[in-house]
Amino acid sequence: MLALSRKKDEAIIINDDIEIKVIEVKGDQVKLGISAPKSVPIYRKEVYVQIQEANKEAANSVDVQALGELFG
């Protein structure tokens, strides 16, 4: 992991087209602004983990044998 120090209004650039800027710092909370192409999904980590878990559950609930009979 790369750890960088940034102050308010300072930013980092990722892959030429993603900018992450420190908008505000209040106590132990940091507000970030992210500029990225619309094709780049951006999630808070806890939401991303929930999406991944829901996708795994959905994939595990598929009856592969029944699908094979349906399309086979």
VMD Tcl script that builds the backbone (N, CA, C; Angstrom):
set m [mol new atoms 216]
animate dup $m
set s [atomselect $m all]
$s set {name element resname resid chain x y z} {
  {N N MET 1 A 0.844 -1.179 0.000}
  {CA C MET 1 A 0.000 0.000 0.000}
  {C C MET 1 A 0.888 1.241 0.000}
  {N N LEU 2 A 0.533 2.176 -0.813}
  {CA C LEU 2 A 1.221 3.467 -0.845}
  {C C LEU 2 A 0.489 4.418 0.094}
  {N N ALA 3 A 1.209 5.021 1.021}
  {CA C ALA 3 A 0.613 5.990 1.945}
  {C C ALA 3 A 1.148 7.376 1.604}
  {N N LEU 4 A 0.246 8.323 1.368}
  {CA C LEU 4 A 0.627 9.680 1.017}
  {C C LEU 4 A 0.023 10.661 2.019}
  {N N SER 5 A 0.736 11.720 2.289}
  {CA C SER 5 A 0.200 12.804 3.117}
  {C C SER 5 A -0.272 13.915 2.197}
  {N N ARG 6 A -1.481 14.404 2.431}
  {CA C ARG 6 A -2.049 15.494 1.651}
  {C C ARG 6 A -2.723 16.460 2.618}
  {N N LYS 7 A -2.725 17.710 2.264}
  {CA C LYS 7 A -3.412 18.735 3.037}
  {C C LYS 7 A -4.669 19.148 2.288}
  {N N LYS 8 A -5.493 19.954 2.937}
  {CA C LYS 8 A -6.709 20.447 2.299}
  {C C LYS 8 A -6.373 21.081 0.947}
  {N N ASP 9 A -7.194 20.789 -0.042}
  {CA C ASP 9 A -7.067 21.279 -1.423}
  {C C ASP 9 A -5.909 20.655 -2.196}
  {N N GLU 10 A -5.213 19.695 -1.616}
  {CA C GLU 10 A -4.183 18.961 -2.359}
  {C C GLU 10 A -4.810 17.680 -2.909}
  {N N ALA 11 A -4.203 17.137 -3.955}
  {CA C ALA 11 A -4.795 15.991 -4.641}
  {C C ALA 11 A -3.733 14.988 -5.042}
  {N N ILE 12 A -4.201 13.815 -5.461}
  {CA C ILE 12 A -3.353 12.820 -6.118}
  {C C ILE 12 A -4.038 12.449 -7.433}
  {N N ILE 13 A -3.243 11.995 -8.380}
  {CA C ILE 13 A -3.745 11.578 -9.687}
  {C C ILE 13 A -3.436 10.096 -9.857}
  {N N ILE 14 A -4.435 9.355 -10.335}
  {CA C ILE 14 A -4.265 7.935 -10.604}
  {C C ILE 14 A -4.552 7.691 -12.083}
  {N N ASN 15 A -3.601 7.085 -12.755}
  {CA C ASN 15 A -3.788 6.641 -14.143}
  {C C ASN 15 A -4.227 7.759 -15.089}
  {N N ASP 16 A -3.710 8.929 -14.943}
  {CA C ASP 16 A -3.950 10.077 -15.832}
  {C C ASP 16 A -5.367 10.636 -15.833}
  {N N ASP 17 A -6.372 9.866 -15.347}
  {CA C ASP 17 A -7.739 10.349 -15.487}
  {C C ASP 17 A -8.580 10.271 -14.210}
  {N N ILE 18 A -7.957 9.950 -13.093}
  {CA C ILE 18 A -8.675 9.918 -11.818}
  {C C ILE 18 A -7.957 10.851 -10.849}
  {N N GLU 19 A -8.698 11.811 -10.310}
  {CA C GLU 19 A -8.132 12.750 -9.341}
  {C C GLU 19 A -8.873 12.596 -8.020}
  {N N ILE 20 A -8.119 12.452 -6.938}
  {CA C ILE 20 A -8.685 12.392 -5.601}
  {C C ILE 20 A -8.155 13.594 -4.835}
  {N N LYS 21 A -9.085 14.443 -4.392}
  {CA C LYS 21 A -8.720 15.709 -3.755}
  {C C LYS 21 A -9.250 15.757 -2.324}
  {N N VAL 22 A -8.437 16.266 -1.419}
  {CA C VAL 22 A -8.874 16.467 -0.038}
  {C C VAL 22 A -9.702 17.748 -0.012}
  {N N ILE 23 A -10.986 17.609 0.309}
  {CA C ILE 23 A -11.905 18.741 0.326}
  {C C ILE 23 A -11.926 19.405 1.700}
  {N N GLU 24 A -11.940 18.566 2.741}
  {CA C GLU 24 A -12.085 19.098 4.089}
  {C C GLU 24 A -11.534 18.101 5.102}
  {N N VAL 25 A -10.961 18.611 6.184}
  {CA C VAL 25 A -10.504 17.780 7.285}
  {C C VAL 25 A -11.126 18.335 8.564}
  {N N LYS 26 A -11.894 17.493 9.268}
  {CA C LYS 26 A -12.537 17.886 10.529}
  {C C LYS 26 A -12.266 16.791 11.548}
  {N N GLY 27 A -11.401 17.062 12.501}
  {CA C GLY 27 A -11.084 16.052 13.506}
  {C C GLY 27 A -10.516 14.805 12.863}
  {N N ASP 28 A -11.182 13.664 13.090}
  {CA C ASP 28 A -10.695 12.413 12.507}
  {C C ASP 28 A -11.410 12.054 11.204}
  {N N GLN 29 A -12.157 12.990 10.637}
  {CA C GLN 29 A -12.888 12.744 9.401}
  {C C GLN 29 A -12.298 13.550 8.250}
  {N N VAL 30 A -12.150 12.897 7.114}
  {CA C VAL 30 A -11.606 13.533 5.915}
  {C C VAL 30 A -12.649 13.433 4.810}
  {N N LYS 31 A -12.950 14.554 4.154}
  {CA C LYS 31 A -13.885 14.552 3.024}
  {C C LYS 31 A -13.060 14.605 1.745}
  {N N LEU 32 A -13.300 13.629 0.871}
  {CA C LEU 32 A -12.561 13.521 -0.384}
  {C C LEU 32 A -13.483 13.813 -1.560}
  {N N GLY 33 A -12.924 14.422 -2.584}
  {CA C GLY 33 A -13.623 14.600 -3.846}
  {C C GLY 33 A -12.940 13.740 -4.885}
  {N N ILE 34 A -13.710 13.015 -5.682}
  {CA C ILE 34 A -13.141 12.110 -6.681}
  {C C ILE 34 A -13.662 12.498 -8.051}
  {N N SER 35 A -12.754 12.787 -8.975}
  {CA C SER 35 A -13.103 13.052 -10.368}
  {C C SER 35 A -12.584 11.890 -11.199}
  {N N ALA 36 A -13.505 11.214 -11.892}
  {CA C ALA 36 A -13.128 10.050 -12.700}
  {C C ALA 36 A -14.106 9.931 -13.858}
  {N N PRO 37 A -13.698 9.215 -14.900}
  {CA C PRO 37 A -14.633 8.979 -16.009}
  {C C PRO 37 A -15.875 8.243 -15.503}
  {N N LYS 38 A -17.002 8.476 -16.153}
  {CA C LYS 38 A -18.253 7.827 -15.739}
  {C C LYS 38 A -18.170 6.310 -15.816}
  {N N SER 39 A -17.269 5.796 -16.628}
  {CA C SER 39 A -17.132 4.343 -16.772}
  {C C SER 39 A -16.414 3.700 -15.586}
  {N N VAL 40 A -15.884 4.500 -14.679}
  {CA C VAL 40 A -15.170 3.973 -13.517}
  {C C VAL 40 A -16.128 3.955 -12.321}
  {N N PRO 41 A -16.482 2.741 -11.853}
  {CA C PRO 41 A -17.366 2.691 -10.682}
  {C C PRO 41 A -16.609 3.102 -9.422}
  {N N ILE 42 A -17.278 3.873 -8.558}
  {CA C ILE 42 A -16.667 4.324 -7.311}
  {C C ILE 42 A -17.641 3.996 -6.176}
  {N N TYR 43 A -17.179 3.208 -5.211}
  {CA C TYR 43 A -18.005 2.798 -4.082}
  {C C TYR 43 A -17.251 3.015 -2.781}
  {N N ARG 44 A -17.992 3.262 -1.701}
  {CA C ARG 44 A -17.389 3.161 -0.381}
  {C C ARG 44 A -17.101 1.679 -0.162}
  {N N LYS 45 A -16.031 1.360 0.551}
  {CA C LYS 45 A -15.631 -0.039 0.683}
  {C C LYS 45 A -16.730 -0.907 1.273}
  {N N GLU 46 A -17.443 -0.424 2.297}
  {CA C GLU 46 A -18.474 -1.256 2.922}
  {C C GLU 46 A -19.611 -1.559 1.944}
  {N N VAL 47 A -19.921 -0.650 1.045}
  {CA C VAL 47 A -20.945 -0.893 0.028}
  {C C VAL 47 A -20.415 -1.886 -0.996}
  {N N TYR 48 A -19.166 -1.741 -1.399}
  {CA C TYR 48 A -18.549 -2.661 -2.362}
  {C C TYR 48 A -18.564 -4.090 -1.827}
  {N N VAL 49 A -18.229 -4.259 -0.556}
  {CA C VAL 49 A -18.216 -5.594 0.061}
  {C C VAL 49 A -19.626 -6.180 0.049}
  {N N GLN 50 A -20.642 -5.376 0.349}
  {CA C GLN 50 A -22.029 -5.863 0.317}
  {C C GLN 50 A -22.430 -6.300 -1.093}
  {N N ILE 51 A -22.022 -5.543 -2.089}
  {CA C ILE 51 A -22.325 -5.894 -3.484}
  {C C ILE 51 A -21.665 -7.215 -3.840}
  {N N GLN 52 A -20.400 -7.379 -3.463}
  {CA C GLN 52 A -19.678 -8.618 -3.754}
  {C C GLN 52 A -20.360 -9.810 -3.087}
  {N N GLU 53 A -20.764 -9.656 -1.822}
  {CA C GLU 53 A -21.433 -10.745 -1.106}
  {C C GLU 53 A -22.768 -11.091 -1.752}
  {N N ALA 54 A -23.526 -10.081 -2.154}
  {CA C ALA 54 A -24.810 -10.328 -2.824}
  {C C ALA 54 A -24.595 -11.038 -4.157}
  {N N ASN 55 A -23.565 -10.671 -4.882}
  {CA C ASN 55 A -23.260 -11.332 -6.155}
  {C C ASN 55 A -22.886 -12.797 -5.943}
  {N N LYS 56 A -22.106 -13.070 -4.897}
  {CA C LYS 56 A -21.727 -14.465 -4.591}
  {C C LYS 56 A -22.959 -15.287 -4.232}
  {N N GLU 57 A -23.847 -14.710 -3.404}
  {CA C GLU 57 A -25.075 -15.414 -3.031}
  {C C GLU 57 A -25.931 -15.703 -4.256}
  {N N ALA 58 A -26.048 -14.722 -5.130}
  {CA C ALA 58 A -26.851 -14.906 -6.340}
  {C C ALA 58 A -26.242 -15.983 -7.236}
  {N N ALA 59 A -24.933 -15.981 -7.362}
  {CA C ALA 59 A -24.262 -16.983 -8.198}
  {C C ALA 59 A -24.417 -18.379 -7.604}
  {N N ASN 60 A -24.377 -18.487 -6.285}
  {CA C ASN 60 A -24.513 -19.789 -5.631}
  {C C ASN 60 A -25.948 -20.305 -5.665}
  {N N SER 61 A -26.924 -19.433 -5.863}
  {CA C SER 61 A -28.323 -19.855 -5.865}
  {C C SER 61 A -28.784 -20.341 -7.240}
  {N N VAL 62 A -27.931 -20.214 -8.246}
  {CA C VAL 62 A -28.298 -20.642 -9.599}
  {C C VAL 62 A -28.178 -22.160 -9.694}
  {N N ASP 63 A -29.216 -22.779 -10.211}
  {CA C ASP 63 A -29.215 -24.225 -10.447}
  {C C ASP 63 A -28.595 -24.466 -11.820}
  {N N VAL 64 A -27.329 -24.819 -11.824}
  {CA C VAL 64 A -26.577 -24.971 -13.076}
  {C C VAL 64 A -27.141 -26.103 -13.906}
  {N N GLN 65 A -27.556 -27.190 -13.262}
  {CA C GLN 65 A -28.112 -28.325 -14.007}
  {C C GLN 65 A -29.407 -27.929 -14.713}
  {N N ALA 66 A -30.265 -27.180 -14.024}
  {CA C ALA 66 A -31.525 -26.740 -14.646}
  {C C ALA 66 A -31.255 -25.787 -15.802}
  {N N LEU 67 A -30.256 -24.909 -15.650}
  {CA C LEU 67 A -29.888 -24.022 -16.753}
  {C C LEU 67 A -29.379 -24.800 -17.945}
  {N N GLY 68 A -28.581 -25.822 -17.678}
  {CA C GLY 68 A -28.063 -26.662 -18.749}
  {C C GLY 68 A -29.188 -27.352 -19.517}
  {N N GLU 69 A -30.193 -27.809 -18.777}
  {CA C GLU 69 A -31.343 -28.457 -19.436}
  {C C GLU 69 A -32.150 -27.439 -20.229}
  {N N LEU 70 A -32.265 -26.240 -19.703}
  {CA C LEU 70 A -33.037 -25.191 -20.367}
  {C C LEU 70 A -32.384 -24.764 -21.680}
  {N N PHE 71 A -31.062 -24.588 -21.650}
  {CA C PHE 71 A -30.349 -24.089 -22.837}
  {C C PHE 71 A -29.643 -25.186 -23.609}
  {N N GLY 72 A -29.580 -26.370 -23.070}
  {CA C GLY 72 A -28.791 -27.431 -23.682}
  {C C GLY 72 A -29.574 -28.225 -24.625}
}
mol reanalyze $m
mol bondsrecalc $m
mol representation Tube
mol addrep $m
